[in-house]
Amino acid sequence: MSAHSLRPLRYRMIRLSWITVGALLLASYVSMFLLLRQQAQRELDRRLRSTAVPVLQHFEATKDKTMADLKEFGSPGQYFEILDSSGEVRELSSALSSGLDLPAVNWTNLRTPAWGYSHSPDGQRLRVLALPFTRLGQQYTLIAALSTFGMNHILDDFGKVVAVTLGVGLLLAGLISAWYVDKSLEPVRALTAHAELMADRMIHPRPGESWQPLPLPVPQDEIERLTSTFNRLFSHADKAMRQLRQFISDASHEIRTPLAVLRGESELLLSGSLAQADVQRAVAGMDQELRRLTHIVEGLLTLSLADAGQLRLLREPVYLNEVLEDACELVAARAAAKQVKLARALGQGVAYGGDEAFLHELFVILLDNAVKYSPAGAPVEVTLRADMEEIEVAFRDHGPGVAPAEVEHIFERFYRSVNPAIQNQSGSGLGLSIAQAIATAHGGAVSYHAAKGGGSRFAVRLPPAPEGAVSSGAALEEVNKY
């Protein structure tokens, strides 16, 4: 959109206010004008009737056939004439030299008073009243007329006043609208300027500068709600940007370490100065670092798919107790090396509809963490509980646990505890993040609670298996019998 086609909100609001006020003023003045004209015409008609009735009564009572005394009636602005039944003028008042220009009327059938308009000989507009009467057995019509000059003068003066006041009113409406709109949009302009500043600070961070909440306006209105919404939005965006920067930094650090080892070992191999035993040791080290690097990359891929909502699950009927048994067997060697016993209470036949590979990875991550942080000789307790409301898989160790201040961070990617006993343990820092992503994809969650007597308790809570999954699990059990 070009700059010329932009129409700022300020001008649109001022124009709308100005048009609205102008339309209301105009409608009010038009209504007042129509009401005034109606009242003025009623007053003119009342005067005309009160002027004509005495003249009519006079001629109904007199026996003068000529009715010449009509010339005695009338004053400036008053006109009278008498018509016979054929419409011919019989008498005129002194102010008339000829008959009025009247509309065609069937005077023979005129039985009730009639109203109309005409013009005087000098061009003045007249209000006309025709009153039929009978005299000496003959039908006549008295035409009485009054000048509308006074009424028109009042209406003209009112129109001039309206024109002036309407212009002044529109001018004041424009000025007041501009002032009020500017005053109303002042918080929006301040909000926009502050938002632009904060957005720039988030996108281009500088040392010593951080995101600050937008100041809330004093009245609790729509602007205050908009500001609060912006604050929440910027807070989440700032947190996401910080997490992204930290994630990139941590990922670079985690990947740089195995790459450095691989580079060093490859340089030694290329030098050709290593003995056979050293070559085997170097190749084994490279294989270990490649596995670690592959594990990190696969974990990052899993998390990126989960973030995008594209972590595709192959839902199939599985027995969670069997998946847990397989996970325990996988970490049994590491547990035995630390003299850690895996105490299992898994029950029988807990059917569930989920992705077996991802569920296996989820359980292995939590089991491996429990074994890793358990002291030698301490047990790791694995329990499986299922009811109509949920399925819970719990892993309880007797390790150092998690400090209360760190609980909200343990599921963040690459998060490292400040506890020296935990920092000394190797790992990519992605395990709990991946576990939470897998549980979330299954409609569940992983939670942490400090265990009674010390240690940690991680619980995986999953929604109960649908009827289809249970029946499929039962069918699977029947197949396994053969």
Summary of the structure (lengths in Angstrom):
residues: 482
radius of gyration: 50.4
end to end distance: 72.3
largest distance: 159.4
contacts: 1350
relative contact order: 0.06
helix: 56%
strand: 16%
